[in-house]
Amino acid sequence: MKTILTAITEQHLTSVEAIGTALKAGTNCGSCRSAIRALLPEERRVAHG
């Protein structure tokens, strides 16, 4: 998870697709895509409102 959060910040990733391209996360079966989406800044902002 820390690797994904670091990549989001340092590479300015803004979508699950961008994270998949950069890290290959969520690109196999896709079952973790919702968890990855929850790590995105916009989703965290909405969740913590």
N, CA, C and O atoms as a CHARMM CRD file, in Angstrom:
* protein
*
  196
    1    1 MET  N      0.82200  -1.18900   0.00000 PROA 1      0.00000
    2    1 MET  CA     0.00000   0.00000   0.00000 PROA 1      0.00000
    3    1 MET  C      0.86800   1.25500   0.00000 PROA 1      0.00000
    4    1 MET  O      0.55100   2.22900  -0.68300 PROA 1      0.00000
    5    2 LYS  N      1.95500   1.23600   0.75800 PROA 2      0.00000
    6    2 LYS  CA     2.82500   2.41500   0.79700 PROA 2      0.00000
    7    2 LYS  C      3.40600   2.72300  -0.58600 PROA 2      0.00000
    8    2 LYS  O      3.56100   3.89000  -0.94600 PROA 2      0.00000
    9    3 THR  N      3.72300   1.70300  -1.34700 PROA 3      0.00000
   10    3 THR  CA     4.25300   1.90600  -2.69700 PROA 3      0.00000
   11    3 THR  C      3.23600   2.63000  -3.56900 PROA 3      0.00000
   12    3 THR  O      3.58900   3.53300  -4.32700 PROA 3      0.00000
   13    4 ILE  N      1.98200   2.23300  -3.45700 PROA 4      0.00000
   14    4 ILE  CA     0.93200   2.87500  -4.25100 PROA 4      0.00000
   15    4 ILE  C      0.73800   4.31800  -3.81000 PROA 4      0.00000
   16    4 ILE  O      0.64300   5.21100  -4.65200 PROA 4      0.00000
   17    5 LEU  N      0.67700   4.56000  -2.51400 PROA 5      0.00000
   18    5 LEU  CA     0.50400   5.93400  -2.01800 PROA 5      0.00000
   19    5 LEU  C      1.67000   6.82600  -2.43200 PROA 5      0.00000
   20    5 LEU  O      1.46500   7.98200  -2.80400 PROA 5      0.00000
   21    6 THR  N      2.87500   6.30600  -2.36900 PROA 6      0.00000
   22    6 THR  CA     4.05000   7.07200  -2.79300 PROA 6      0.00000
   23    6 THR  C      3.95700   7.39600  -4.27900 PROA 6      0.00000
   24    6 THR  O      4.22500   8.52700  -4.68400 PROA 6      0.00000
   25    7 ALA  N      3.58400   6.42700  -5.08200 PROA 7      0.00000
   26    7 ALA  CA     3.46800   6.65200  -6.52900 PROA 7      0.00000
   27    7 ALA  C      2.37600   7.67400  -6.83900 PROA 7      0.00000
   28    7 ALA  O      2.56000   8.52400  -7.71000 PROA 7      0.00000
   29    8 ILE  N      1.24900   7.60300  -6.14300 PROA 8      0.00000
   30    8 ILE  CA     0.17000   8.57000  -6.34900 PROA 8      0.00000
   31    8 ILE  C      0.70100   9.98200  -6.12500 PROA 8      0.00000
   32    8 ILE  O      0.44300  10.88600  -6.91900 PROA 8      0.00000
   33    9 THR  N      1.43900  10.15900  -5.04400 PROA 9      0.00000
   34    9 THR  CA     1.95900  11.48100  -4.69400 PROA 9      0.00000
   35    9 THR  C      3.06700  11.92200  -5.64300 PROA 9      0.00000
   36    9 THR  O      3.00500  13.01500  -6.20700 PROA 9      0.00000
   37   10 GLU  N      4.06300  11.09000  -5.81700 PROA 10     0.00000
   38   10 GLU  CA     5.24500  11.48700  -6.58200 PROA 10     0.00000
   39   10 GLU  C      4.99100  11.57000  -8.08800 PROA 10     0.00000
   40   10 GLU  O      5.58400  12.40400  -8.77400 PROA 10     0.00000
   41   11 GLN  N      4.11200  10.70800  -8.60100 PROA 11     0.00000
   42   11 GLN  CA     3.85400  10.67800 -10.04100 PROA 11     0.00000
   43   11 GLN  C      2.54600  11.37100 -10.40300 PROA 11     0.00000
   44   11 GLN  O      2.14900  11.39900 -11.56800 PROA 11     0.00000
   45   12 HSD  N      1.88200  11.92900  -9.39700 PROA 12     0.00000
   46   12 HSD  CA     0.61600  12.65100  -9.60600 PROA 12     0.00000
   47   12 HSD  C     -0.41400  11.78500 -10.32700 PROA 12     0.00000
   48   12 HSD  O     -1.06400  12.22700 -11.27400 PROA 12     0.00000
   49   13 LEU  N     -0.54800  10.54700  -9.86300 PROA 13     0.00000
   50   13 LEU  CA    -1.49800   9.62000 -10.46600 PROA 13     0.00000
   51   13 LEU  C     -2.90300   9.96500  -9.98800 PROA 13     0.00000
   52   13 LEU  O     -3.11000  10.24500  -8.80700 PROA 13     0.00000
   53   14 THR  N     -3.85800   9.94700 -10.89500 PROA 14     0.00000
   54   14 THR  CA    -5.20300  10.38900 -10.54600 PROA 14     0.00000
   55   14 THR  C     -6.29500   9.37400 -10.85400 PROA 14     0.00000
   56   14 THR  O     -7.47800   9.67000 -10.68700 PROA 14     0.00000
   57   15 SER  N     -5.91500   8.18300 -11.30100 PROA 15     0.00000
   58   15 SER  CA    -6.92900   7.17900 -11.60500 PROA 15     0.00000
   59   15 SER  C     -6.37300   5.77800 -11.35600 PROA 15     0.00000
   60   15 SER  O     -5.16200   5.56700 -11.29100 PROA 15     0.00000
   61   16 VAL  N     -7.29200   4.84100 -11.22000 PROA 16     0.00000
   62   16 VAL  CA    -6.88700   3.44500 -11.06000 PROA 16     0.00000
   63   16 VAL  C     -6.12600   2.98900 -12.29400 PROA 16     0.00000
   64   16 VAL  O     -5.17100   2.21800 -12.19200 PROA 16     0.00000
   65   17 GLU  N     -6.54400   3.46000 -13.44900 PROA 17     0.00000
   66   17 GLU  CA    -5.86800   3.08700 -14.69300 PROA 17     0.00000
   67   17 GLU  C     -4.42900   3.59800 -14.71200 PROA 17     0.00000
   68   17 GLU  O     -3.52200   2.88400 -15.14000 PROA 17     0.00000
   69   18 ALA  N     -4.21900   4.82200 -14.25300 PROA 18     0.00000
   70   18 ALA  CA    -2.86300   5.38200 -14.20700 PROA 18     0.00000
   71   18 ALA  C     -1.98600   4.60100 -13.24200 PROA 18     0.00000
   72   18 ALA  O     -0.80900   4.36700 -13.51700 PROA 18     0.00000
   73   19 ILE  N     -2.55200   4.20100 -12.11800 PROA 19     0.00000
   74   19 ILE  CA    -1.81300   3.38800 -11.15000 PROA 19     0.00000
   75   19 ILE  C     -1.46000   2.03900 -11.78300 PROA 19     0.00000
   76   19 ILE  O     -0.34700   1.54300 -11.60900 PROA 19     0.00000
   77   20 GLY  N     -2.39400   1.45700 -12.50500 PROA 20     0.00000
   78   20 GLY  CA    -2.12900   0.18800 -13.18900 PROA 20     0.00000
   79   20 GLY  C     -1.00900   0.30400 -14.19700 PROA 20     0.00000
   80   20 GLY  O     -0.16100  -0.58300 -14.29700 PROA 20     0.00000
   81   21 THR  N     -1.00200   1.39100 -14.94200 PROA 21     0.00000
   82   21 THR  CA     0.05200   1.60700 -15.92700 PROA 21     0.00000
   83   21 THR  C      1.40600   1.78000 -15.24900 PROA 21     0.00000
   84   21 THR  O      2.40600   1.22300 -15.70100 PROA 21     0.00000
   85   22 ALA  N      1.43600   2.54300 -14.17700 PROA 22     0.00000
   86   22 ALA  CA     2.69500   2.83900 -13.49200 PROA 22     0.00000
   87   22 ALA  C      3.22100   1.65600 -12.68500 PROA 22     0.00000
   88   22 ALA  O      4.42600   1.40800 -12.65600 PROA 22     0.00000
   89   23 LEU  N      2.31100   0.92200 -12.02500 PROA 23     0.00000
   90   23 LEU  CA     2.74500  -0.10600 -11.07400 PROA 23     0.00000
   91   23 LEU  C      2.25600  -1.51600 -11.39100 PROA 23     0.00000
   92   23 LEU  O      2.65900  -2.47800 -10.73700 PROA 23     0.00000
   93   24 LYS  N      1.39000  -1.63800 -12.39200 PROA 24     0.00000
   94   24 LYS  CA     0.76100  -2.92100 -12.73200 PROA 24     0.00000
   95   24 LYS  C     -0.19800  -3.39000 -11.63600 PROA 24     0.00000
   96   24 LYS  O     -0.61500  -4.54800 -11.65100 PROA 24     0.00000
   97   25 ALA  N     -0.55200  -2.53300 -10.70000 PROA 25     0.00000
   98   25 ALA  CA    -1.49600  -2.88200  -9.64300 PROA 25     0.00000
   99   25 ALA  C     -2.90900  -2.85500 -10.20100 PROA 25     0.00000
  100   25 ALA  O     -3.28500  -1.92000 -10.90800 PROA 25     0.00000
  101   26 GLY  N     -3.68300  -3.87100  -9.88500 PROA 26     0.00000
  102   26 GLY  CA    -5.06100  -3.93100 -10.33600 PROA 26     0.00000
  103   26 GLY  C     -5.23900  -4.29600 -11.78900 PROA 26     0.00000
  104   26 GLY  O     -6.32300  -4.11600 -12.34300 PROA 26     0.00000
  105   27 THR  N     -4.19900  -4.80600 -12.41800 PROA 27     0.00000
  106   27 THR  CA    -4.29400  -5.10000 -13.85100 PROA 27     0.00000
  107   27 THR  C     -4.46000  -6.58600 -14.15800 PROA 27     0.00000
  108   27 THR  O     -4.61800  -6.96300 -15.31900 PROA 27     0.00000
  109   28 ASN  N     -4.42500  -7.42600 -13.14000 PROA 28     0.00000
  110   28 ASN  CA    -4.57400  -8.85400 -13.40400 PROA 28     0.00000
  111   28 ASN  C     -6.04500  -9.24100 -13.34100 PROA 28     0.00000
  112   28 ASN  O     -6.71500  -9.24200 -14.37400 PROA 28     0.00000
  113   29 CYS  N     -6.55700  -9.56000 -12.19300 PROA 29     0.00000
  114   29 CYS  CA    -7.96500  -9.96900 -12.09700 PROA 29     0.00000
  115   29 CYS  C     -8.87600  -8.78600 -11.79800 PROA 29     0.00000
  116   29 CYS  O    -10.08100  -8.85400 -12.04200 PROA 29     0.00000
  117   30 GLY  N     -8.31300  -7.70200 -11.27200 PROA 30     0.00000
  118   30 GLY  CA    -9.10500  -6.50100 -11.01300 PROA 30     0.00000
  119   30 GLY  C     -9.83200  -6.47500  -9.69200 PROA 30     0.00000
  120   30 GLY  O    -10.51900  -5.49700  -9.39800 PROA 30     0.00000
  121   31 SER  N     -9.70900  -7.51000  -8.88300 PROA 31     0.00000
  122   31 SER  CA   -10.45300  -7.56300  -7.62800 PROA 31     0.00000
  123   31 SER  C    -10.02300  -6.49400  -6.62900 PROA 31     0.00000
  124   31 SER  O    -10.79200  -6.16300  -5.72600 PROA 31     0.00000
  125   32 CYS  N     -8.82800  -5.94900  -6.76300 PROA 32     0.00000
  126   32 CYS  CA    -8.34100  -4.94100  -5.82200 PROA 32     0.00000
  127   32 CYS  C     -8.58100  -3.50600  -6.30500 PROA 32     0.00000
  128   32 CYS  O     -8.19200  -2.55400  -5.62900 PROA 32     0.00000
  129   33 ARG  N     -9.20900  -3.34900  -7.45300 PROA 33     0.00000
  130   33 ARG  CA    -9.39600  -2.00600  -8.02400 PROA 33     0.00000
  131   33 ARG  C    -10.18000  -1.07600  -7.09100 PROA 33     0.00000
  132   33 ARG  O     -9.87000   0.11300  -7.02300 PROA 33     0.00000
  133   34 SER  N    -11.17100  -1.57800  -6.38500 PROA 34     0.00000
  134   34 SER  CA   -11.92800  -0.70600  -5.47700 PROA 34     0.00000
  135   34 SER  C    -11.05500  -0.25400  -4.31400 PROA 34     0.00000
  136   34 SER  O    -11.17900   0.88100  -3.85500 PROA 34     0.00000
  137   35 ALA  N    -10.18200  -1.12000  -3.83500 PROA 35     0.00000
  138   35 ALA  CA    -9.26200  -0.74100  -2.76400 PROA 35     0.00000
  139   35 ALA  C     -8.25600   0.29400  -3.26300 PROA 35     0.00000
  140   35 ALA  O     -7.92100   1.23400  -2.54300 PROA 35     0.00000
  141   36 ILE  N     -7.78100   0.12300  -4.47500 PROA 36     0.00000
  142   36 ILE  CA    -6.85900   1.09700  -5.07000 PROA 36     0.00000
  143   36 ILE  C     -7.55900   2.44000  -5.24000 PROA 36     0.00000
  144   36 ILE  O     -6.99000   3.48800  -4.93400 PROA 36     0.00000
  145   37 ARG  N     -8.78700   2.40300  -5.72700 PROA 37     0.00000
  146   37 ARG  CA    -9.55800   3.64000  -5.93000 PROA 37     0.00000
  147   37 ARG  C     -9.69100   4.41600  -4.61600 PROA 37     0.00000
  148   37 ARG  O     -9.63400   5.64600  -4.61200 PROA 37     0.00000
  149   38 ALA  N     -9.86700   3.70500  -3.51600 PROA 38     0.00000
  150   38 ALA  CA   -10.01400   4.34500  -2.20800 PROA 38     0.00000
  151   38 ALA  C     -8.74300   5.07200  -1.76500 PROA 38     0.00000
  152   38 ALA  O     -8.79600   5.93000  -0.88300 PROA 38     0.00000
  153   39 LEU  N     -7.61600   4.73700  -2.36400 PROA 39     0.00000
  154   39 LEU  CA    -6.35100   5.38700  -2.01800 PROA 39     0.00000
  155   39 LEU  C     -6.14400   6.71100  -2.75100 PROA 39     0.00000
  156   39 LEU  O     -5.28800   7.50800  -2.36700 PROA 39     0.00000
  157   40 LEU  N     -6.91600   6.94100  -3.79200 PROA 40     0.00000
  158   40 LEU  CA    -6.76100   8.17200  -4.56800 PROA 40     0.00000
  159   40 LEU  C     -7.19500   9.38200  -3.74800 PROA 40     0.00000
  160   40 LEU  O     -8.18300   9.31200  -3.01700 PROA 40     0.00000
  161   41 PRO  N     -6.47100  10.48500  -3.86200 PROA 41     0.00000
  162   41 PRO  CA    -6.76600  11.68100  -3.05100 PROA 41     0.00000
  163   41 PRO  C     -8.22200  12.14100  -3.14500 PROA 41     0.00000
  164   41 PRO  O     -8.81700  12.48900  -2.12500 PROA 41     0.00000
  165   42 GLU  N     -8.80100  12.15100  -4.32800 PROA 42     0.00000
  166   42 GLU  CA   -10.18200  12.61000  -4.48500 PROA 42     0.00000
  167   42 GLU  C    -11.14900  11.70400  -3.72100 PROA 42     0.00000
  168   42 GLU  O    -12.09100  12.19400  -3.09700 PROA 42     0.00000
  169   43 GLU  N    -10.92900  10.41600  -3.76300 PROA 43     0.00000
  170   43 GLU  CA   -11.78300   9.48200  -3.04100 PROA 43     0.00000
  171   43 GLU  C    -11.61300   9.63200  -1.53500 PROA 43     0.00000
  172   43 GLU  O    -12.58900   9.55300  -0.78900 PROA 43     0.00000
  173   44 ARG  N    -10.39100   9.84500  -1.09000 PROA 44     0.00000
  174   44 ARG  CA   -10.15300  10.04300   0.35400 PROA 44     0.00000
  175   44 ARG  C    -10.81700  11.32400   0.80300 PROA 44     0.00000
  176   44 ARG  O    -11.36200  11.37500   1.90600 PROA 44     0.00000
  177   45 ARG  N    -10.78900  12.36500  -0.02100 PROA 45     0.00000
  178   45 ARG  CA   -11.40000  13.65300   0.33000 PROA 45     0.00000
  179   45 ARG  C    -12.91100  13.48000   0.48100 PROA 45     0.00000
  180   45 ARG  O    -13.50100  14.00600   1.42500 PROA 45     0.00000
  181   46 VAL  N    -13.53600  12.75400  -0.43200 PROA 46     0.00000
  182   46 VAL  CA   -14.97900  12.51800  -0.37100 PROA 46     0.00000
  183   46 VAL  C    -15.32500  11.68200   0.85600 PROA 46     0.00000
  184   46 VAL  O    -16.29900  11.97200   1.55100 PROA 46     0.00000
  185   47 ALA  N    -14.54000  10.65800   1.12200 PROA 47     0.00000
  186   47 ALA  CA   -14.81900   9.76700   2.24400 PROA 47     0.00000
  187   47 ALA  C    -14.68000  10.46700   3.59300 PROA 47     0.00000
  188   47 ALA  O    -15.39800  10.14400   4.53900 PROA 47     0.00000
  189   48 HSD  N    -13.76200  11.42000   3.68200 PROA 48     0.00000
  190   48 HSD  CA   -13.51000  12.11100   4.95100 PROA 48     0.00000
  191   48 HSD  C    -14.22400  13.45000   5.02700 PROA 48     0.00000
  192   48 HSD  O    -14.16000  14.15000   6.03700 PROA 48     0.00000
  193   49 GLY  N    -14.89700  13.78900   3.95200 PROA 49     0.00000
  194   49 GLY  CA   -15.68600  14.91300   3.76900 PROA 49     0.00000
  195   49 GLY  C    -15.73200  16.15300   4.37000 PROA 49     0.00000
  196   49 GLY  O    -16.55700  16.98800   4.00000 PROA 49     0.00000
